[in-house]
Every structure is written in structure tokens, then in C-alpha cells.
Amino acid sequence: MFPHSWLQRASERLAPYILRTPLTYDAARKVYLKWENHQVTGSFKARGALNKVLSLENWERSRGIVAASAGNHGQGVALAGKLVGASVSVFVAETAVPTKVAAMRSLGAQIHTVPGGYGEAEQAGINYAKSNNLTWVSPYNDAQVIAGQATVAMEIIQEAPQLQDAVWVVPVGGGGLISGIGAALSTLNHPPPLYGVQSTASPFLCEIFHRGSQAGIIELPSLADGLAGPLEEGSVTIPLVKQWVEDILLVDESDIANAILFAWKAYGEKLEGSAAVPLAALLSGKITQTPAVLILTGGNILPELHQRIINGHYPR
């Protein structure tokens, strides 16, 4: 059982550092949209990273912090390190979005670029932390990170308690966010249905959920770069997802591009691919139940890519 007392403590710990992001309603589609692209660092990842680093003992901070990231978690960890005066090293894949890498550097992180994808970067970061006796901060496989992500749902429940009866739709990669939201919803008398969404190009958690294994998956490039890569073996998120999540749905790259375009034209909001997958599930008919709560997790998309999508030049 996830320690629910940690959720309130996380909310209190994060209050001075994060923003209460907008929650808007689209009456035509009967959906509520939580805009975490307005969060500090442009992504919800700041919540979990800050909660973890702020909860560390002084000796854990002082020996140095290591993370692996597609970009958003690394920015959150770098910001947290700056706040507590800790050095931060972030391992990234060679395919990481350049603007995300630049943002991590601007926050003081030392960047280690690793050949391959996110999975290779994560393993290199874990090995580096172990061999140098440094503090590892996982983007998902950590209870304090999960508790920090839970504050997204706690804000929504406080602001709009009627949404306890809605279906909730959340992007999934390693499962940290959806585990946190599941933990928050599990405190309710009647927890609402909770769905995860990820790209067909990188369906690791979906495969674990449905067949119990991520072996044999051939990963392809995805607009949802922040959701890419395999899970750490034995991740704490796996049993939590199986406990609280109804299903994990897959959307195609064209669905994600369409959702990014729709968010810009309909709402004037810039979303990265990872953030757009709940909206992609709605627009493609994978989610039909309403009212629905869509958690839109970040806006750190490469500007040139966003412009291509807006101009109708993606996918080719």
C-alpha cells in the first residue's frame, strides 16, 4: 500500500516552489484539461523531482545527485539541486531534444550524453551513481517522486471535487505520474476510472500491463520522446499501475501530431508530444466516456518541430 500520508507532506513541501496550474473546461467535448505545460520548467516533472530532492538528507544531497532523463525530469532535478546547493549530473540519450538539454545545462546540470536511447542513458546513470557513491534520483521508480506527481491530482480534486466521477486520462512512460494520480484517487470513497496512454512507437508499460513483459519490443522514434524507453527491472510503479489503472491505451504518431495541432488551434496551448497523448486518445476515439480529465503534462517541444506540425508538415 502506498503511504498516503506522504501525499499531504509532498503537497506542503512543494507549495513554495511549484505553480498551481490551470484547469479548464471544454464544454463541447465535456473534458477538463489540466495544463502542466504552465508548470515551472514547463513540465509536471518538477513536482516529483523537487519532492524527492527536498526530502533527501543533507548527506545524500552533499555527495551529489545523478539522474537520467529525456529532458523534463532532468530539468526538475537540476532546479532542485540548485535550490539545495547540490551538484547534479544528468545522463541523456544522444537523441535527446536539444532545447531540453540546453535547459538542463542552464540550471547547472552536468550533462553526460550516452549512445542509444533512453534505456541506455538510464542504465549508464544508475551505474555511474553506484560506482561513485552518488544519490540516484529515478524519474519514476521512487516513492517520493510518485508522491510529488500525486499533487497534480490533489490540486484537481480540491478545485473541482465533482471530477471524482469523471474518467481520468494520463500519459504513461515509466508510470510515475499515473501511479501518483492513482494514489491520490485511491483516497476517495469511490475512485474514478484511470487510463494511461502512450505511443505505439514505445509501448513498454502497455506491454507489461497486458502481457507481463517488456521483452522483445522494438522501439521506434516518437513525438512522445518523454514517454520512451523501457522500465527499470522491478520498478515500484508496475504493481501500482496494475492495482489502480483500468487500461493502457496506445495512440499512433499521427494521432499525437493531430493532438498537438488541435491544442494550438483550439486552445492556444503549446504541448509536447508526451503531453498530447491523452488528447490524442480522445480525438481518435480511444476515450469515449465523458466527462473526462486529461492531464497534459508539458510544453517543452522543439520550436521547429512545433512549427512544422502547425504548418501541416508532420507526419510526412
N, C-alpha and C positions, 0 to 999 in steps of 0.2 A: 504493500500500500504506500502510495506517495505521501510524504508528510505535509498535510495541508497547512500546518502552522507556518511552514516555510513560505507559503504564498503571501500571507499578510506581511511577513517580515520582509520579503522581497519588495512588495509594494512600498513599504515605509523606507527601505534602503534606497530605492531608486527615485523616489519623489523629487529630490533636489536636482536630479541630473537629466531626467527624460521629459519629453513633452507628452501631454495628453492629446493624442492625435484625433483628427476629425472623424466623426461617424455621420455619414449622410444617408439619405433615403432616396431611392429611385422608385417613385410611385408607379410608373408604367410597368416596371418589371417586378415590383414588390421585393426589392432587395435592399439590404443595408450594406454599406460599404465602409470598411474601416481602412483609412488611408495612412498606412505606416510609412509611405514614402515621404511623409512630413516629419518623421522622427529625426532626432539628432543622428548624424552620419547618413541620413537618407534611408534608413532601414530598421526594422524591428530588432535586428541582431544586436543592437546596442543594449537592449534590455538584458538579455541573458549574459552577455559578456561583462557588462558592468556589475550585475548582481554577483557573478562568480568572483571577479577580481576584488570587489569591495568586501566580500565575505572571507577572503583569504587572511591567514595570519601574517603578521609582519615579516616573519622569516620566510614564508612562502613567496611573498612579493619580492623581498630583497635579493633572493637568489636569481631572479629573472624569470620571465614568463615566455612561454612558447605556444604558438597556435598554428593551425593550418586553416586556410580559407580560400574560397573563391573570390573574396573581396569584402563582403559586408561584415562577417564575423571578425575578420582581421581589423577592420576599422573600429569596431566596438572594443576589441581588446586593446588596441593602440590608444584609444581615447581613455580607457580605464587605467592603463599603465601610466599615462600622462598625469591623470588625476592623483594617483597614489605614489608617483615617483619611481615606478618600476620600469626596468628595461624590457622591451618586447621584441621578440623575433617571430616573424610570420613566414610560414612556408606556403608557397603558391605554385600552381601548375604553370608551365610555360605558356599555356593558352589563356591565362587569367586576363580579365578585361583591364587594359592599360590605365584607364581612369581610376579604377578601384585600387590598383597597385599604387598609383601616384597619391591617392588619398591616404592610404596606409602610411606611406613614407612621410607625408606632410604632418601626420600625427606623431611621428617619431619612431615608427617601427622599422626594424632592420628586416629587409626582405631577402628571402632565400628562394630562388627560382629552381624548380625541380622539373626535369624532363617527364613528359607524360601528362596524365590528367590529375583530377583532384585526389583520387585514391593514392597515387604515388606521393603527392605532396603531403597528405595526411600521415602516411607511414613514415616518411622522412622526418616529419616534425616530431612524431612520437619517439622515434629512435634518437633524435638529437636531444630531446628533453631528458630521456632516460640516461643517455651516455654522459651528459653534462650536469646531471642532478639539478635540472631546472623544473619549473612548475608548468605542467601541461594544462591548457585550457581548451577542452574539446568544444566544437560548435554545437554538439547535441548530446554526447554521451556523458552527461553530468547533471546531477540533480539540481544544483544551484543555477546552472544555465537554464534548465527546464522551468524552474520556479520563476526566473526572471521573465521568460517568454510568456508565462501564465498571466502576467499583468496586462497583456493585450485583452484577454477575455474578461478580466476583472473590471477593467475600465468600461467595457461594453455593458456588462451586467449592471454596473452602478448607474450608467447613463440611460439605459433602455431595458429595464427588467422584463418587459414583455417579450424580449427576444429569447427568453428561456424556452419558448415554444417553437422557435424557428429552427431550420436546418442550418448548420454551420459548415462552411467550406473553407479549407485551409491548404496552402501549398505544403508539400512534403518533400524533404530531401533525406536528411538523417533522422527526422522525426522529432527534433527538439521542440519546435513550435507547437505541433499538433499534440504532443504529449503534455505540454504546459497548458494548452487550452482544454484538453481532456481532463486534466487535474482540476482546473478551475470549475469546469462544468459539472464535475463529479460531486462538488459540494452542494449542488442544487438538489431539491427533493425529487425532481424529475428531469434528469439530464437530457438535453435535446440530441437529435441525431448529429453525428460528427463525421464529415467526409474529408479525406485527403485527396489531393490532385497532384500529379506530376507528369512529366513528358514521356511519351513513348520512346524517346531517344535515350532515356536513362532511368529505367523503371525498377531500380534496385529495391526500394522499400515496398513497392507494389508486389514484386515477386516474392519477397519474404512474407508479406501478408497473406498472399494467396497460395503459395506452394511451399513456404517454409525455407526457401533457399534463394541466395542471390548468385549462385554458381552458374557459369555459362552465359551470362549476359554480355552481349556485345554492345558497348556504349557508343553512341553517335553524338556528333556536335549538336548543341541545343541552344536555343534562345534563353532557356531557363538554366543558365550556367550555375546559378547559386544552388540548384537542386541536384546537380550532377554528382556522380561518384558513388562507390559502394559504401556500406556502413562498416564501422569498426566491429570486429568479431565480438559477439556478446554484448552489444550495445544495450544499455538500460532502456532505451526507447522502444525496443522490439516488443517486450511484454506489455509495456504501457499502451502502445498502439493497438496491440491485439485485444487489450482489455477495453479500450474506450472508443475505438474507431469502428464505424459501421462498414466502411469500404474505402478502398483507394482506387481512384479513377485515373485514367490516362487520357491525355489530350495530345493532338498532333502539333507539329511546329506551325503549320498554317493556322490552326486554332489559336495558338499563342500570339502569333503576329496579328491576327484579326482582333484579339482582345486588347493588345497594346494600341492599335489604331482606334478602336472603339472608345477606350478610356480617354484618349486625347480629344477625339471629336465630340463625344457625348458629355464628358465631364471636365475637359481641360486639364487632365491629370497625366503626368508622365510616369509610366510604370516600366520597370524592367521585366524581362520575360518570366523570371521566377515568381514575381508578384502577380502576374497576369493570369496564372493558370486557373484560379477559381472563377474568374470572369470568363475565361475560355471554356470552362466546363458548363457554365450557364448558357453562353451564347451558342454552343454547339449541341445543346440539348442533353448533355450528360447529367445535368442537375435540372430537375423539373419541379421539385417541391418548393413551394413558397409559403410564407416569407422565408428568405434566406439571408444569412450573414456571410459576406465574403470578406476574408482577411487578405488585404492587398499589401504585400509586405515590404516593398521598396521601390525606389525610383532611380537607382544608380545604373542606368543603361548608357552605353557608349553613345554620345550625341549623334555621331554619324549614322549609327545603326538605327537610332530612333527616327532620324530624318528620312532614311531610306524607307522605313515602314510607313511613315506618314505619307510619303510620296508614292506609295504603292509599288515599290521596287523590291519587296520581300514578301514571300519567298520567290526565288527565281524559278 
